[in-house]
Amino acid sequence: MKKFKRDWGDPPLAWWQKAANGIADCGEVLAMLLALLVRRPLLLVLFIVLAIVLSQ
């Protein structure tokens, strides 16, 4: 979350660039998680069960 804090010295464009970089980092993490789930189907099942339980 610290990454998204605005540095007042930066022009707005630089701030948006930082936010975009943060989102890209999240995307990389999600991609890694997806790769892990593909290799371990049991984890995918557990993840789905967890999502169903948490959504109620």
N, C-alpha and C positions, 0 to 999 in steps of 0.2 A: 504493500500500500504506500510505502514511503516513496516509491518511484513516481507515483501519481501526484505527489504534493508539488504545488506550483512554486518554482523558484522565481521570485519577483524580478531578478536580474535578467532572466531570459525573455526574449521576444516570444509572443504567443506561438509562432510557428515552431520554435524549438520545443516548447512545451508539448505541442501536439505530436511532434516527432518522438519525444520521450514516451508519451502515452501509447503511441503506435508500437514502439519497441516493447513496452510492457505487455501489450496484447499479443505481440508476436511470441514473447516468452511463454505466455499462457498456452498459445497454440502448440508450441514445441512440447510442452509438458503433456498436453492432451494427446498429441500424436504418440508420445512415448507410452502413455497409459494404454492407448488403443492397441499399439503393437504388442504390449504385454498381454492384454486380454485375448488377442488373436492366438498367441502362443499357448495361453492357459485358459481353455474354455470354462473350466470349473470356476475360475475367478469371475468370469463374465456372468455365470449363473448366480454366484454370490452377490455380485454387484446389482443385478436386476432385483433379486430378493430384497436387498437392503434398500434400494430405491422405492420398491413397493411399500415396504414397512414404514419408511420415513415419510412417504406421501400421505399417509393416513392420519 
